[in-house]
Amino acid sequence: MNSINTGRFHQFYAWLSKGVGALAGIALLIMMSVAFIGVIMRYFFNAPILGGNEIIQVLSGVTVMMAIPSAAALDSHIRVDVLDNFIGKVGRFIGDVLSRVLAIIVLSLLVQKAYAKIWDALKYEDTTNLLQIPIWPIYVVITAGMAIFVFILGVELAAIILPRKNSNV
């Protein structure tokens, strides 16, 4: 996002996007390691990792929920701009604003529901089936990832709507 380039806010935004990206990368690395070691253990030593699939499922949730806001902050989501020439600059502006407003609304509802699920999982001591991994930290990651994504979408929305100072765009 080119318009976000001043002071402490830029530093916080960059730190946040790199931080969630690093968490996603670490979770992915651990997930790939568990899968690789699991395959080696199963096929060469006939001793699979107990609960390997549960570990991978939990880590895939962490990976996705941290990678989505990171990709948004780094503007690396895939885009298809087939209609850009047809709808023009005004249509693109309306589409950009509308898509972010709708995403903020929907994801805010998701954050609220996931936050409530944290307390439910704690209250009922929900765990995974085999390894008995507590479920509430997964809801914390979902809540945090989507809340960060809502924040990033809000920053993008502000950058689209508010006039830019000293912008070459």
C-alpha positions in Angstrom: 0.0 0.0 0.0 1.9 3.1 -1.3 -0.1 5.7 0.7 0.9 4.4 4.1 4.4 5.7 4.5 4.6 8.0 7.5 6.2 7.6 10.9 5.1 5.3 13.7 2.0 4.1 12.0 4.0 2.8 9.0 6.4 1.1 11.4 3.5 -0.6 13.3 1.8 -1.6 10.0 5.1 -3.0 8.6 5.8 -4.8 11.9 2.3 -6.3 12.0 2.3 -7.5 8.4 5.8 -9.0 8.8 4.9 -10.5 12.2 1.8 -12.4 11.0 3.6 -13.5 7.9 6.5 -14.8 10.0 4.0 -16.7 12.2 2.4 -18.2 9.1 5.8 -19.2 7.8 6.9 -20.8 11.0 3.6 -22.7 11.3 4.0 -23.9 7.7 7.6 -25.0 8.3 6.5 -27.0 11.3 3.6 -28.5 9.4 5.8 -29.5 6.5 8.3 -31.0 8.9 5.7 -33.0 10.7 4.3 -34.3 7.4 7.8 -35.2 6.1 8.9 -36.9 9.3 5.5 -38.7 9.4 6.0 -40.1 5.9 9.5 -41.2 6.7 8.5 -42.8 10.0 5.5 -44.5 8.5 7.0 -46.0 5.3 10.6 -46.7 6.4 10.2 -47.6 10.1 6.5 -48.6 10.2 6.0 -46.2 13.1 3.7 -43.3 12.2 3.6 -40.2 14.3 0.7 -40.4 16.8 -1.7 -37.5 16.1 0.3 -36.2 13.1 -2.8 -35.4 11.2 -4.2 -33.4 14.2 -1.0 -31.5 14.5 -1.1 -30.7 10.7 -4.8 -29.6 11.0 -4.1 -27.3 13.8 -1.1 -25.8 12.2 -2.9 -25.4 8.9 -5.5 -23.2 10.7 -2.7 -21.1 12.1 -1.0 -20.8 8.7 -4.1 -19.7 6.9 -5.3 -17.3 9.5 -2.0 -15.6 9.7 -1.2 -15.7 6.0 -4.4 -13.9 4.9 -3.7 -10.6 6.7 -0.1 -10.7 5.8 -0.9 -11.2 2.1 -3.4 -8.3 2.3 -0.9 -6.0 4.0 1.8 -6.8 1.4 -0.8 -6.5 -1.4 0.0 -9.9 -2.7 -3.4 -11.4 -3.2 -4.2 -12.6 -6.7 -6.4 -10.2 -8.6 -8.3 -10.5 -11.8 -8.8 -7.2 -13.5 -10.8 -8.3 -16.5 -13.5 -5.7 -15.9 -11.2 -2.7 -15.1 -11.3 -1.2 -18.6 -15.1 -1.8 -18.9 -16.1 -0.2 -15.6 -13.5 2.6 -15.7 -11.9 4.5 -12.8 -15.2 5.3 -11.1 -16.4 1.8 -11.2 -13.1 0.5 -9.9 -13.3 3.0 -7.1 -16.8 1.9 -6.2 -15.8 -1.7 -6.4 -12.8 -1.2 -4.2 -14.7 0.7 -1.6 -17.7 -1.7 -1.6 -15.6 -4.9 -1.5 -13.7 -3.6 1.5 -16.8 -2.4 3.4 -18.5 -5.7 2.9 -15.4 -7.6 3.9 -15.0 -5.5 7.0 -18.7 -6.2 8.0 -18.5 -9.9 7.3 -15.1 -10.4 9.0 -16.2 -8.3 12.0 -19.1 -10.8 12.5 -16.6 -13.7 12.2 -14.4 -12.0 14.8 -17.3 -11.7 17.2 -18.4 -15.3 16.7 -14.8 -16.6 17.0 -14.3 -14.6 20.2 -17.4 -16.1 21.7 -16.2 -19.6 20.7 -12.9 -18.9 22.7 -14.9 -18.7 25.9 -17.2 -21.7 25.0 -14.1 -23.8 24.3 -12.5 -22.7 27.6 -15.8 -23.3 29.5 -16.4 -26.8 28.1 -12.7 -27.7 27.9 -12.9 -28.6 24.2 -9.9 -30.6 22.9 -8.9 -32.5 19.8 -9.8 -36.1 19.7 -6.5 -37.9 19.8 -3.9 -35.7 21.3 -6.3 -33.7 23.5 -4.9 -30.4 22.2 -7.1 -27.5 23.7 -9.3 -25.9 21.0 -9.4 -22.4 22.5 -6.0 -21.3 21.2 -7.1 -22.2 17.6 -10.1 -19.8 18.1 -7.6 -17.2 19.5 -5.6 -17.4 16.3 -8.7 -17.2 14.1 -9.9 -14.2 16.1 -6.6 -12.4 16.0 -5.9 -13.2 12.3 -9.3 -11.9 11.2 -9.2 -8.9 13.5 -5.8 -8.0 12.0 -7.3 -8.5 8.5 -10.2 -6.2 9.4 -7.7 -3.6 10.6 -5.7 -3.9 7.3 -8.9 -3.6 5.3 -9.8 -0.5 7.2 -6.4 1.0 6.5 -6.8 0.2 2.8 -10.3 1.7 2.8 -9.0 4.9 4.4 -6.2 5.0 1.8 -8.7 4.6 -1.0 -11.2 7.2 0.3 -9.0 9.9 1.9 -7.0 12.3 -0.3 -3.3 11.5 -0.5 -0.6 14.0 0.2 2.5 14.1 -2.1 1.3 11.1 -4.0 2.5 10.2 -7.5 -0.3 7.7 -8.1 
